[in-house]
Amino acid sequence: MNKRALGIVSTLAGASLWGFSGTCSQFLLDNYAVSSFFLTMVRMLGAGVLFLVVILARHRDKASEILRLPYARRRIVLFGVCGLFLCQITYIIAVGYTNAGTTTVLQSLNIVLIMLVTCVLVRRAPRAPELAGLVLALVATFLIATQGDFGQLNIPPMGLFWGLATAVAAAAYSMLGAPLYPKWGSFTVVGMAMIAGGVAATCVWGLAFAFPGMDAVASGGNPYGSALIPTLDAWGWFVLAAVTIVGTFAAFFLFLNGIAVVGAVQGSQLGAIEPVSATVCSAVLTGTVFSAFDLIGLVLMIGTILLVAAGADEG
């Protein structure tokens, strides 16, 4: 297999594991009353430690340069907290109110938000494929939120809110991280930002003990309540380890290595497998039932990703 083919496989595998991670998170929320704050803290700190091991072995010079430069440290912390952490926590909260498949489809709106912000910053009108993608995204969101009933929402309002918040956070993650990759490499940047985000997640988890209302809102979609320090059996710990090692560290590792070969545009197109993976995993592993409107919304959102990426490629 040549290098480009390996890059495509790596990108697809990484994006698919993100979808698998969402389903594992849904399983923990539903069956063990795990707090969204606890789950986010563990997965980010655990993945951050694994990234750190690889960085010390392969990218020590780049990491040392980041730590020496005050502005670089600030950018990494900003990316870690306002990008990675917010993206992870809003996603997990949204999963608690809906499910992994629906949340991942709503998260895919981030590519439209990035396109619109980019158009404003560079002062250009959206290209034809981008406009078509925007229309598909709006229709997809409408179908998922209303299930075709024009008069009311058919998913929890908080689920829609946090799903859209996930899209905003994912857009922030992409736009805050992209300028740092050329100088220090995506792996080093994401790894160090993961640690910064994990520290932020730990602080928020700690605050939730002092202000219980925080966790009540964050985990309000869980019918079993939530536990800031959950009681897990062997299977629960296994799933939590899978979320951390496979669904976070391995997913980022594979996706970042893949897009380093295939490029950002094709990486965005291949990343369309993530909502498919999340939907299939939710249906097969947790028994989540998706309506025809959900599946149509999924197809339309995949079309959005492909069209917006095609529009970016025209530039």
C-alpha positions as CSV (number, residue, x, y, z in Angstrom):
1,M,0.0,0.0,0.0
2,N,1.5,3.4,-1.0
3,K,1.8,6.4,1.3
4,R,-1.3,8.2,0.0
5,A,-3.5,5.1,0.4
6,L,-2.2,4.7,3.9
7,G,-3.0,8.3,4.6
8,I,-6.6,7.8,3.4
9,V,-7.0,4.6,5.5
10,S,-5.5,6.4,8.6
11,T,-7.9,9.4,8.2
12,L,-10.9,7.2,7.8
13,A,-9.9,5.1,10.8
14,G,-9.4,8.1,13.0
15,A,-12.7,9.7,12.1
16,S,-14.5,6.4,12.5
17,L,-13.0,6.0,16.0
18,W,-14.4,9.4,17.0
19,G,-17.9,8.1,16.1
20,F,-17.2,4.9,18.1
21,S,-16.0,7.1,21.1
22,G,-19.4,8.9,21.1
23,T,-21.3,5.7,21.3
24,C,-19.1,4.4,24.2
25,S,-19.7,7.8,26.0
26,Q,-23.4,7.3,25.5
27,F,-23.2,3.9,27.0
28,L,-21.4,5.2,30.1
29,L,-23.9,8.1,30.5
30,D,-26.9,5.8,30.2
31,N,-25.7,2.8,32.2
32,Y,-23.4,4.1,34.9
33,A,-24.7,7.7,35.5
34,V,-21.2,9.0,34.7
35,S,-21.0,12.8,34.9
36,S,-20.2,14.6,31.7
37,F,-17.5,16.5,33.6
38,F,-15.9,13.3,35.0
39,L,-15.9,11.6,31.5
40,T,-14.4,14.7,29.8
41,M,-11.7,15.0,32.5
42,V,-10.6,11.4,32.3
43,R,-10.5,11.1,28.6
44,M,-8.6,14.3,28.1
45,L,-6.1,13.8,30.9
46,G,-5.6,10.2,29.9
47,A,-5.1,11.0,26.2
48,G,-2.9,13.9,27.1
49,V,-0.5,11.6,29.0
50,L,-0.3,9.3,26.0
51,F,0.4,12.2,23.7
52,L,3.1,13.4,26.1
53,V,4.9,10.1,26.0
54,V,5.0,10.2,22.2
55,I,6.0,13.9,22.1
56,L,8.9,13.3,24.5
57,A,10.1,10.4,22.3
58,R,9.6,12.0,18.9
59,H,8.9,15.8,19.1
60,R,10.9,17.0,22.2
61,D,12.5,19.9,20.4
62,K,9.1,21.3,19.2
63,A,7.6,21.0,22.6
64,S,10.6,22.7,24.2
65,E,10.3,25.6,21.8
66,I,6.6,26.0,22.7
67,L,7.3,26.0,26.4
68,R,10.1,28.6,25.9
69,L,8.0,31.1,24.0
70,P,5.3,33.0,26.1
71,Y,3.1,33.7,23.1
72,A,3.3,30.0,22.0
73,R,2.3,28.9,25.5
74,R,-0.7,31.3,25.5
75,R,-1.9,30.0,22.1
76,I,-1.6,26.4,23.1
77,V,-3.6,27.1,26.3
78,L,-6.2,29.1,24.4
79,F,-6.5,26.2,21.8
80,G,-6.7,23.6,24.6
81,V,-9.3,25.3,26.6
82,C,-11.5,27.2,24.1
83,G,-11.0,24.6,21.4
84,L,-10.4,21.1,22.6
85,F,-12.0,21.2,26.0
86,L,-15.2,23.1,24.9
87,C,-15.5,20.8,21.9
88,Q,-15.2,17.7,24.1
89,I,-17.5,18.8,27.0
90,T,-20.3,20.2,24.8
91,Y,-20.3,17.0,22.7
92,I,-20.6,14.8,25.8
93,I,-23.4,16.9,27.3
94,A,-25.3,16.8,24.0
95,V,-24.9,13.1,23.8
96,G,-26.6,12.9,27.3
97,Y,-29.6,14.8,26.0
98,T,-29.9,13.0,22.6
99,N,-27.5,10.2,21.4
100,A,-24.1,9.9,19.8
101,G,-25.4,9.7,16.2
102,T,-27.6,12.8,16.4
103,T,-25.0,14.8,18.2
104,T,-22.3,14.0,15.7
105,V,-24.5,15.0,12.8
106,L,-25.3,18.3,14.4
107,Q,-21.6,18.8,15.2
108,S,-20.9,18.5,11.5
109,L,-22.4,22.0,11.1
110,N,-19.0,23.2,12.1
111,I,-17.8,23.0,8.6
112,V,-20.5,25.5,7.5
113,L,-19.6,27.8,10.3
114,I,-15.9,27.7,9.4
115,M,-16.9,28.4,5.7
116,L,-19.0,31.5,6.7
117,V,-16.3,32.9,9.0
118,T,-13.7,32.4,6.4
119,C,-15.8,34.2,3.8
120,V,-16.2,37.1,6.2
121,L,-12.5,37.3,7.0
122,V,-11.3,37.2,3.4
123,R,-14.2,39.3,2.2
124,R,-15.5,36.9,-0.5
125,A,-18.9,35.5,-1.3
126,P,-19.5,31.8,-0.7
127,R,-18.9,29.7,-3.8
128,A,-21.7,27.7,-5.4
129,P,-20.8,24.4,-3.8
130,E,-20.6,26.1,-0.4
131,L,-24.0,27.7,-0.8
132,A,-25.5,24.4,-1.8
133,G,-23.8,22.8,1.3
134,L,-25.3,25.6,3.5
135,V,-28.8,24.8,2.2
136,L,-28.3,21.1,2.8
137,A,-27.1,21.7,6.3
138,L,-30.1,23.9,7.2
139,V,-32.5,21.3,5.8
140,A,-30.7,18.5,7.6
141,T,-30.8,20.3,11.0
142,F,-34.5,21.1,10.4
143,L,-35.4,17.5,9.7
144,I,-33.5,16.2,12.7
145,A,-34.9,18.8,15.1
146,T,-38.5,18.6,13.9
147,Q,-38.8,15.1,12.4
148,G,-40.9,16.7,9.7
149,D,-43.4,18.2,12.1
150,F,-43.2,21.9,11.2
151,G,-45.0,22.9,14.4
152,Q,-42.7,21.6,17.2
153,L,-39.3,20.3,18.2
154,N,-39.0,16.5,18.3
155,I,-35.7,16.3,20.1
156,P,-35.2,17.9,23.6
157,P,-34.6,21.6,23.3
158,M,-31.5,21.3,25.5
159,G,-30.3,18.5,23.1
160,L,-30.6,20.9,20.1
161,F,-28.9,23.7,22.1
162,W,-25.9,21.6,23.1
163,G,-25.7,20.0,19.7
164,L,-25.4,23.4,18.1
165,A,-23.0,24.5,20.8
166,T,-20.9,21.5,19.8
167,A,-20.8,22.7,16.2
168,V,-19.6,26.2,17.4
169,A,-16.9,24.6,19.7
170,A,-15.7,22.3,16.9
171,A,-15.4,25.3,14.6
172,A,-13.4,27.1,17.2
173,Y,-11.2,24.0,17.7
174,S,-10.5,23.9,13.9
175,M,-9.8,27.6,13.5
176,L,-7.7,28.0,16.7
177,G,-5.5,25.0,15.9
178,A,-4.9,25.4,12.2
179,P,-2.5,28.4,12.4
180,L,-0.3,26.6,14.9
181,Y,0.2,23.4,12.9
182,P,2.7,24.6,10.2
183,K,5.2,25.8,12.8
184,W,5.1,23.1,15.5
185,G,3.2,20.2,13.8
186,S,-0.3,19.1,14.4
187,F,0.6,16.2,16.7
188,T,2.7,18.3,19.1
189,V,0.1,21.1,19.2
190,V,-2.9,18.8,19.8
191,G,-1.0,16.8,22.3
192,M,0.0,19.8,24.4
193,A,-3.4,21.4,24.0
194,M,-5.0,18.1,25.2
195,I,-3.1,18.4,28.4
196,A,-4.1,22.1,28.8
197,G,-7.7,21.1,28.1
198,G,-7.5,18.2,30.6
199,V,-6.4,20.6,33.3
200,A,-9.3,22.9,32.5
201,A,-11.6,19.9,32.6
202,T,-10.3,19.0,36.0
203,C,-10.9,22.5,37.3
204,V,-14.5,22.4,36.0
205,W,-15.0,18.9,37.5
206,G,-13.8,20.3,40.9
207,L,-16.1,23.3,40.7
208,A,-19.0,21.1,40.2
209,F,-18.6,19.8,43.7
210,A,-19.0,23.3,45.1
211,F,-21.8,24.2,42.7
212,P,-24.0,21.1,42.2
213,G,-26.2,22.9,39.8
214,M,-23.5,22.9,37.2
215,D,-23.5,19.1,36.9
216,A,-27.3,19.0,37.1
217,V,-27.5,21.1,33.9
218,A,-24.6,19.3,32.2
219,S,-26.0,15.8,32.8
220,G,-29.7,16.8,32.8
221,G,-30.4,14.4,29.8
222,N,-29.4,11.4,31.8
223,P,-32.5,9.7,33.3
224,Y,-30.3,8.0,36.0
225,G,-28.8,11.3,37.2
226,S,-25.0,11.7,37.3
227,A,-22.1,11.0,39.6
228,L,-19.0,13.2,39.8
229,I,-17.2,10.1,41.2
230,P,-19.0,7.2,39.5
231,T,-19.1,3.6,40.7
232,L,-17.8,1.5,37.8
233,D,-17.5,-2.3,37.5
234,A,-14.9,-4.0,35.4
235,W,-16.9,-3.5,32.2
236,G,-17.4,0.2,33.0
237,W,-13.7,0.7,33.4
238,F,-13.0,-1.1,30.2
239,V,-15.4,1.1,28.2
240,L,-13.9,4.2,29.9
241,A,-10.4,3.1,28.9
242,A,-11.7,2.5,25.3
243,V,-13.0,6.0,25.2
244,T,-9.7,7.4,26.4
245,I,-7.2,5.2,24.5
246,V,-9.1,4.2,21.4
247,G,-11.7,6.9,20.9
248,T,-9.5,9.9,21.9
249,F,-5.8,9.2,21.7
250,A,-5.8,6.7,18.8
251,A,-8.5,8.6,16.9
252,F,-6.6,11.9,17.0
253,F,-3.3,10.1,16.3
254,L,-4.6,8.3,13.2
255,F,-6.6,11.3,11.9
256,L,-3.7,13.8,12.3
257,N,-1.2,11.4,10.6
258,G,-3.7,10.8,7.8
259,I,-4.4,14.5,7.0
260,A,-0.7,15.2,7.1
261,V,-0.5,13.0,4.0
262,V,-3.8,13.6,2.2
263,G,-4.2,17.3,3.1
264,A,-6.9,19.3,4.9
265,V,-9.5,19.4,2.1
266,Q,-9.5,15.7,1.4
267,G,-9.3,15.1,5.2
268,S,-12.5,17.1,5.6
269,Q,-14.2,15.0,2.9
270,L,-13.0,11.7,4.5
271,G,-14.1,13.0,7.9
272,A,-17.6,12.7,6.7
273,I,-17.4,9.1,7.9
274,E,-17.6,10.2,11.5
275,P,-21.4,10.9,11.7
276,V,-21.9,7.6,9.8
277,S,-19.8,5.7,12.3
278,A,-21.5,7.3,15.3
279,T,-24.9,6.5,13.9
280,V,-24.1,2.9,13.0
281,C,-22.4,2.3,16.3
282,S,-25.3,3.8,18.3
283,A,-27.8,1.6,16.4
284,V,-25.8,-1.6,16.7
285,L,-24.1,-1.2,20.1
286,T,-26.7,0.7,22.2
287,G,-29.9,-0.1,20.3
288,T,-30.7,3.5,19.4
289,V,-33.5,3.7,16.9
290,F,-33.2,6.4,14.2
291,S,-36.2,7.6,12.2
292,A,-36.2,8.1,8.4
293,F,-35.9,11.9,9.0
294,D,-32.7,11.2,11.1
295,L,-31.2,9.2,8.3
296,I,-32.1,11.7,5.6
297,G,-30.5,14.4,7.8
298,L,-27.4,12.3,8.0
299,V,-27.2,11.9,4.3
300,L,-27.7,15.6,3.7
301,M,-25.1,16.5,6.3
302,I,-22.6,14.2,4.6
303,G,-23.4,16.1,1.3
304,T,-22.8,19.4,3.1
305,I,-19.3,18.3,4.2
306,L,-18.4,17.1,0.7
307,L,-19.8,20.3,-1.0
308,V,-18.1,22.7,1.4
309,A,-14.8,20.9,1.1
310,A,-15.2,21.0,-2.7
311,G,-15.8,24.7,-2.5
312,A,-12.7,25.2,-0.4
313,D,-10.7,23.1,-3.0
314,E,-11.8,25.5,-5.8
315,G,-9.9,28.3,-3.9
